[in-house]
Structures are given as C-alpha cells and as structure tokens.
Amino acid sequence: MLRPWKITLSERISTARDMPLYLQIVHALIHEIQRGRLTPGTFLPSSRELARTLEVNRKTIVLAYEDLVAQGWLEARGTRGTMVAASLPEQPQAAPGHVAPADIPNFRFRSAGEPPFVLSGSSWLTIDEGTPDCRLFPVDTLARAYRDAIIRARRWNRLRYGDPRGSVLLRQCLVDMLAAERGLVATADHICITRGSQMAISIAARVLVSPGDTVLMEELSYAPAAHAFVAAGAKVVSVPVDGGGVNVEAVERACRKHRVCAIFLTPHHHFPTTVALRPDRRLRLLDLSRQFGFAIIEDDYDHEYHFESQPLLPIASYAPGNVIYVGSLSKLTLPALRIGYIVAPSQVIEAIAGQVMDTDRQGNILTEEAVAELIDAGELRRHARKTNLIYARRRDMFADLLREKLGDCCDFDTPDGGLAFWLRFRDDAALDRIDRDAAGRLLRLAPSTSYAIGGTGARGLRLGFASLDEREASDAIGRLAGAIGGASGSA
C-alpha cells in the first residue's frame, strides 16, 4: 500500500485561529489533495500517527477523517486504513493563489520541442533506430561481474569519490580493446568515461565551442548532437552527404565562409543513411582540419557489428591529434548501463574531466568496474560473436520483409554493418502518411523529418532490425505498410 513518509501540512494548524482544529485539518488535507501532493490511492497516516505529528488530540484527527470520508475525499478501508478516494469530488475553479501540480511553469525556459528520439511503450510496437536486443545479454554473467566489482571496490577502498575520468580499470581495458580492434594508440590518460555517447558529445561541445563559433554537420545527422552544439553557443551549418559520405569540397567552402571550430561526423556507418566515408575523403578531411584548425568529432556509435567485410579503421586511428573520438558500449552491453567514452589528447581530456566535475562529479564506479570485468574475462567478445550471427540473420530477414511489403514504394541498400536500414521513398506523400498514421496503428518510430539538420536533406526512415525477432519484425513492417495505405503488401 502507498503511504507517505510523513505528512507535513502546508497550511498551519493552530489553536489561535477561530476555526475549529478538525476543520483546519479538513481544509488542509483537501488542499494537499487538490494540488496533487496526495494522489488517489495514497494511504494516509493512522489517526494516532497524524495526531502525534500535528500535536493535536487523536479524536480531532478521527473527526477530520470522518468528515472527509463523508464528503468523498477519503475512503475508509477497515483495518488497512484510510486512503485518498479513487474518484474525487468535482473540484471548483481554483482560487487565486491555489497551488496546482506543476504541469505549467510560471517562469521562462527553452523548450526542446518534440523529443528527437524513439521512446518505447508497453502497448506500442517500436521500430528503433538501431539498438541491440537486450534480451540476448547474459544477465547472470553481469550479476556476477557486479558482485565481484563490489567486493574489489570495497577491498581497495574505491567506493568513495574518485577520478572524474572514470575507473582506471575500465579505461585500461578500453585502451587494449581499441588498440586491438580499431587501431587507436592511446593510454588511460587519453580516455574519459561518460554516461553514454550523448553526454560525451555534449561535453565535447562545451569544451570546443566559444560563442559565435560554427560547427559543421552532415545535412542528415543525429539531431541531439545538433542540440548540444547549439546549447553550447555554436551556429550549426549543414554540409551535403552522398553515397561516399560527407562532401569534403562543401566542407572547405564552409570553412572559408565561417569560423569553424569542429565538424561532427559518423564516418563508419553514417547516421542515418549507413554509408561509409570513403578513404580518400577521410584524408582530405584531415588536411582541411590541419589547414583551418578545426576538430573532428568522430562518433563511432556502432563499430562492433559488421557482416560482410572488415570495417574501416576510425579516423582517430591515424590522426589522434585532430580527432575527438566518441564511443559507446551500449551496443555491446546494455543501453541501461550508460557507458560511453571519449578518446582525445590528454590536455583535452583534462578539460573534459573538469566538465564532468561540474556536471555529475564522476560516473558509477561499480558499473564501470563490472563492465571492465566483462571485457577482461572475454565475456563481451563472446557476446559480440554470438549476437553478430543473430543480427546478420535478422538483417537478411528484415530485408526480405521490406522487399515483400514495401518494395513498391521505397528503395534501400542492405547495410554491410550496423543495426539499421535507411529507406528512401519515391513519393514523400507515403512518408507523410506514415508520420501521420503510424501512431494510430500503435507503431512508434522516428519521424522522417527528424534527421534533417537546418531543414535540409532528403527525408527517409531509419529502421533498426536487431531488437526485433522474426514475429515482431513481420508485425512492425506490416503495420508500417498499413500506415502507408494502398502500398504493396499493406496489412
């Protein structure tokens, strides 16, 4: 049963007032219910306990409770106690000064608008933008890793405040992993652990941007990154992207026109289109970085999964002094663990650590060291091998479903790696119908307009396949086809 910790009424109860005590308590409790502090179904303290809190006679509380039950504000549940009624009396218009639940603030603030991300819901079927299937992760192994991390941290007195850069054990594990799998040469001093890649991007923005600076982004990109740069005081300018990645000639033109401090890229699998940045463009981009003195923020958000060939090494692997490399373990472990990281020159990491101190002081040492245990024991490597095979099968199955149910209205390339498809529609009217009608079919997915930076760039849908099994994928694409209406294979 729901019981408040302790009721402290916002209205003063006093024998000095002309109103009887029990009526003062009645009005005070009604006020707490009206303003949402005491919600329907909440059990009130016993009459004895509330009398002791308010320093009044218990009979006064009993009388107040009986009056509120008679009015319909409370319900008596016998030996279980007294609770706020599930169906409250009709409430009159709030008087001036009435305190209501804080749905509408009485101060100015900047709204973020519609959430630029896909939220899951229990009664909805969600097509995300490329997340792993968390049901596949070995939670028993994770539980053992947590237990071991707690024991070690207590033994070595690491449960107190520590390094804002994060667990040195995890940073050293990342050094070894990044060197072996991504060609990055670094030490633990070049790494800072963050709570996911979005925090890493936001902190990098605060370190790099001065008011009036320009940050370049591909015309289709990750909208929360753009929000982070704008919040840091930057002007975001979009540059075209095609089948070979970002247009480097457009980058050069932008650098000659604006004071560019950074460019944000997802070169491994461009978000959202999944194309890879060609090697020659990578080299040209580095030349421009040296020439114009801007940083490259490389978001390598899903390097772990590739199905056809070996992936290209990150830009940071051959020019670490020009790149702030952002990574995440969310695809390899669980998004709920919130493990991201930044790799950068040590002086930049010192500045980033200062931002961490100002934001949340440090991360969760137990989670970080549990993940370090999983890496060190080879558990993440085994999990990656297992899921890579599963996701490859799901990718092929998803492609077959798309061809069967949406082949008459859209085009796509089966991705070599990553966890999502990019659908290009021949008629924007189909996208309009999806954006408008998907919710009516209890289907949740990112709107087709959510990737355009600065209002430019072609519309499309980014559909994640890894988190859906065969039945869920078939259902989801059927609902999508049904939302289009009249398309081939509509449900």
Sequence and secondary structure as in RCSB ss.txt:
>XXXX:A:sequence
MLRPWKITLSERISTARDMPLYLQIVHALIHEIQRGRLTPGTFLPSSRELARTLEVNRKTIVLAYEDLVAQGWLE
ARGTRGTMVAASLPEQPQAAPGHVAPADIPNFRFRSAGEPPFVLSGSSWLTIDEGTPDCRLFPVDTLARAYRDAI
IRARRWNRLRYGDPRGSVLLRQCLVDMLAAERGLVATADHICITRGSQMAISIAARVLVSPGDTVLMEELSYAPA
AHAFVAAGAKVVSVPVDGGGVNVEAVERACRKHRVCAIFLTPHHHFPTTVALRPDRRLRLLDLSRQFGFAIIEDD
YDHEYHFESQPLLPIASYAPGNVIYVGSLSKLTLPALRIGYIVAPSQVIEAIAGQVMDTDRQGNILTEEAVAELI
DAGELRRHARKTNLIYARRRDMFADLLREKLGDCCDFDTPDGGLAFWLRFRDDAALDRIDRDAAGRLLRLAPSTS
YAIGGTGARGLRLGFASLDEREASDAIGRLAGAIGGASGSA
>XXXX:A:secstr
 B  S    SS   TTSSS HHHHHHHHHHHHHHTTSS TTBB   HHHHHHHHTS HHHHHHHHHHHHHHTSEE
E GGG EEE SS        TT    TTS SS      S SS    TTSEE  SS   GGGS HHHHHHHHHHHH
HHHHHTT SSS  TT  HHHHHHHHHHHHHHH     GGGEEEESSHHHHHHHHHHHH  TT EEEEESB  HHH
HHHHHHTT EEEEE EETTEE HHHHHHHHHHS EEEEEE  SS TTT     HHHHHHHHHHHHHHT EEEEE 
TTTT BSSS     GGGT GGGEEEEEESTTTS GGG  EEEE  HHHHHHHHHHHHHHTSS  HHHHHHHHHHH
HTTHHHHHHHHHHHHHHHHHHHHHHHHHHHHTTTEE    SBSSEEEEEES HHHHHHHHHHGGGGTEE   TTT
TBGGG S   EEEE TT  HHHHHHHHHHHHHHH SSTT  
